[in-house]
Amino acid sequence: MPRITIGVLPKQIMWRNPNRRKWEIQFIPSSIIAGNTGKVYIKRGSAPKADDNSNTWDHVLIGGASVGDNISDQQLKSPWLDDVWAISDTADQICTLEEQSIFENEKSKS
């Protein structure tokens, strides 16, 4: 999976994708990347704030944690097809990001 860096400014990590099948972001633990000691805040549809007391985020990731939609392939499409944002409370936190899309030839196989 590709690695992305999340910093202290909001970052759009995925754009609207009407063909999104699934997506997942995982915060690599500090046992693998020593500098990954912060928290990563994830928000669907708009930029979150890096604040535990804020109501602007949907998920908070600590080392090793992950979040996404349709991870178990139970649906044809992901429930969330719009943009996804992230921010960290510590600079340069490294995550992996995976996004899979449905292509026309895959639809015809069903």
C-alpha beads as a LAMMPS data file, in Angstrom:
LAMMPS data file: protein, C-alpha beads

110 atoms
109 bonds

1 atom types
1 bond types

-500.0 500.0 xlo xhi
-500.0 500.0 ylo yhi
-500.0 500.0 zlo zhi

Masses

1 110.0

Atoms # bond

1 1 1 0.000 0.000 0.000
2 1 1 1.231 3.512 -0.732
3 1 1 2.465 5.592 2.183
4 1 1 1.301 9.136 2.819
5 1 1 2.480 11.776 5.270
6 1 1 -0.055 13.530 7.469
7 1 1 1.009 16.787 9.090
8 1 1 -0.445 19.484 11.320
9 1 1 -2.380 21.120 8.454
10 1 1 -5.550 19.500 7.068
11 1 1 -4.861 17.314 4.041
12 1 1 -7.359 15.911 1.577
13 1 1 -6.299 12.283 1.227
14 1 1 -9.052 11.134 -1.159
15 1 1 -11.271 12.928 -3.651
16 1 1 -14.859 12.156 -4.591
17 1 1 -14.956 8.819 -6.417
18 1 1 -18.383 7.498 -7.488
19 1 1 -16.717 4.156 -8.348
20 1 1 -15.025 3.631 -4.987
21 1 1 -15.206 -0.013 -3.921
22 1 1 -13.375 0.337 -0.618
23 1 1 -10.798 2.431 1.193
24 1 1 -8.609 2.101 4.270
25 1 1 -6.053 4.257 6.047
26 1 1 -3.732 2.740 8.649
27 1 1 -1.475 4.657 11.016
28 1 1 1.877 2.833 11.070
29 1 1 2.925 2.176 14.705
30 1 1 6.014 3.747 16.273
31 1 1 7.564 0.269 16.587
32 1 1 7.976 0.411 12.775
33 1 1 8.452 4.183 12.259
34 1 1 9.929 5.743 15.394
35 1 1 8.556 9.240 14.692
36 1 1 4.919 8.077 14.574
37 1 1 4.036 9.114 18.109
38 1 1 0.993 11.342 17.541
39 1 1 -2.646 10.923 16.616
40 1 1 -4.249 11.165 13.172
41 1 1 -7.772 12.584 12.896
42 1 1 -9.962 11.494 9.965
43 1 1 -13.062 13.268 8.646
44 1 1 -15.413 12.461 5.791
45 1 1 -16.423 15.457 3.675
46 1 1 -14.477 18.275 5.349
47 1 1 -11.266 19.065 7.190
48 1 1 -11.045 17.991 10.856
49 1 1 -9.252 19.705 13.724
50 1 1 -6.473 17.927 15.616
51 1 1 -8.201 18.210 18.968
52 1 1 -9.605 15.382 21.121
53 1 1 -12.305 17.745 22.437
54 1 1 -13.483 18.825 18.986
55 1 1 -16.540 17.427 17.262
56 1 1 -14.998 18.006 13.819
57 1 1 -13.538 14.514 13.278
58 1 1 -15.078 11.100 12.604
59 1 1 -12.157 8.893 13.728
60 1 1 -8.922 9.231 15.704
61 1 1 -6.099 6.834 14.886
62 1 1 -3.230 5.912 17.171
63 1 1 -0.288 3.718 16.161
64 1 1 -1.444 0.571 14.360
65 1 1 -5.103 1.608 14.132
66 1 1 -6.994 1.766 10.856
67 1 1 -10.325 2.944 9.499
68 1 1 -12.134 2.606 6.200
69 1 1 -15.300 1.503 4.450
70 1 1 -16.253 -1.856 2.922
71 1 1 -13.060 -3.477 4.188
72 1 1 -14.687 -6.937 4.148
73 1 1 -16.017 -6.576 0.545
74 1 1 -19.624 -7.087 1.622
75 1 1 -21.016 -4.426 -0.730
76 1 1 -20.423 -3.558 -4.349
77 1 1 -19.538 0.043 -3.451
78 1 1 -18.119 1.761 -0.424
79 1 1 -20.774 3.557 1.643
80 1 1 -18.680 6.767 1.397
81 1 1 -17.915 8.023 -2.123
82 1 1 -16.997 11.634 -1.324
83 1 1 -13.706 13.171 -0.146
84 1 1 -11.792 12.186 3.000
85 1 1 -9.516 14.478 5.023
86 1 1 -6.833 13.917 7.662
87 1 1 -4.744 15.959 10.097
88 1 1 -2.297 15.035 12.850
89 1 1 -1.441 16.602 16.193
90 1 1 2.245 15.879 15.415
91 1 1 4.160 16.718 12.235
92 1 1 4.982 14.118 9.573
93 1 1 3.050 11.055 10.703
94 1 1 3.260 8.197 8.177
95 1 1 0.182 6.186 7.191
96 1 1 -0.703 3.710 4.485
97 1 1 -3.675 4.496 2.258
98 1 1 -5.518 2.108 -0.008
99 1 1 -8.402 2.939 -2.303
100 1 1 -9.952 0.497 -4.759
101 1 1 -12.420 1.375 -7.477
102 1 1 -14.944 -0.591 -9.518
103 1 1 -14.237 -0.716 -13.234
104 1 1 -16.766 -1.434 -15.964
105 1 1 -15.292 -4.858 -16.806
106 1 1 -15.615 -5.890 -13.121
107 1 1 -19.309 -4.937 -13.099
108 1 1 -20.028 -7.198 -16.074
109 1 1 -18.507 -10.215 -14.277
110 1 1 -21.204 -10.145 -11.577

Bonds

1 1 1 2
2 1 2 3
3 1 3 4
4 1 4 5
5 1 5 6
6 1 6 7
7 1 7 8
8 1 8 9
9 1 9 10
10 1 10 11
11 1 11 12
12 1 12 13
13 1 13 14
14 1 14 15
15 1 15 16
16 1 16 17
17 1 17 18
18 1 18 19
19 1 19 20
20 1 20 21
21 1 21 22
22 1 22 23
23 1 23 24
24 1 24 25
25 1 25 26
26 1 26 27
27 1 27 28
28 1 28 29
29 1 29 30
30 1 30 31
31 1 31 32
32 1 32 33
33 1 33 34
34 1 34 35
35 1 35 36
36 1 36 37
37 1 37 38
38 1 38 39
39 1 39 40
40 1 40 41
41 1 41 42
42 1 42 43
43 1 43 44
44 1 44 45
45 1 45 46
46 1 46 47
47 1 47 48
48 1 48 49
49 1 49 50
50 1 50 51
51 1 51 52
52 1 52 53
53 1 53 54
54 1 54 55
55 1 55 56
56 1 56 57
57 1 57 58
58 1 58 59
59 1 59 60
60 1 60 61
61 1 61 62
62 1 62 63
63 1 63 64
64 1 64 65
65 1 65 66
66 1 66 67
67 1 67 68
68 1 68 69
69 1 69 70
70 1 70 71
71 1 71 72
72 1 72 73
73 1 73 74
74 1 74 75
75 1 75 76
76 1 76 77
77 1 77 78
78 1 78 79
79 1 79 80
80 1 80 81
81 1 81 82
82 1 82 83
83 1 83 84
84 1 84 85
85 1 85 86
86 1 86 87
87 1 87 88
88 1 88 89
89 1 89 90
90 1 90 91
91 1 91 92
92 1 92 93
93 1 93 94
94 1 94 95
95 1 95 96
96 1 96 97
97 1 97 98
98 1 98 99
99 1 99 100
100 1 100 101
101 1 101 102
102 1 102 103
103 1 103 104
104 1 104 105
105 1 105 106
106 1 106 107
107 1 107 108
108 1 108 109
109 1 109 110
